Amino acid sequence: MVGKGCDCANRWPRKAPLIRLFRWLCVATGVQLFYALAMPDSNPSPAQEAASTFLASQGRAPVAAPEPKPTVLVPGGRITHTESARQLFAAIAPRQELFYRGGAVVELVNQGNGHSIEVLKPVAAQSRFEKYVAFCKPGRTPHDPATPTTISKAQAEVYVNSEQCRNLLPKLNVISRCPLLVEKTGCCAVSGTATTRKQGVLWMVRKRR
């Protein structure tokens, strides 16, 4: 028994490298599993690829996830009317769909046979603004989460009459339905259909029949 015990003690140092290797493999596997769960691979799975292939064969494209809308905090508490209006119209202006003309907010409307300009009233602005931004009610402190909300007709009227609306929305001074000359391959040509805004002038040209 004593001899066997001594023999096991002599063999133990030989197994130490194997034990260290086993521990290293366990740690490496755990790290890979952590990254797989925390940061999933961006490559589509076989099921997703099969669904995309089926939709393409049917002449349909996969529906992309909607882009998140900018958040606008409604006035109240630490959020002033000025800051809220600045957030709103800073998000709307780059879309080039709402304009400031003659002291009012106007929008470009496609009526099928051509475009027209219509004044955006506060009642319509309540839902129209939601096309561009997501309204939220601020928390009591900057660390509290904001909660989704809607705006009233009175608040929409405050927005469209604000100084930020007048300064941030693109100006629309002249509306022209005359043919528009455009440059194509180094030559001038008359555009058949166009809705172009430049330096406060909007060209709305309908295609000749």
Secondary structure, 3 states (H helix, E strand, C coil): CHHHHHHHHHHHHHHHHHHHHHHHHHHHHHHHHHHHHHCCCCCCCHHHHHHHHHHHHCCCCCCCCCCCCCEEECCECCECHHHHHHHHHHHHHHHCCEEEECCEEEEEEECCCCEEEEECCHHHHHHHHHHCCEEEECCCCCCCCCEECCCCHHHHHHHHCCHHHHHHCCECCEEECCCEEEEECCEEEEECCEEEEECCEEEEECCCC
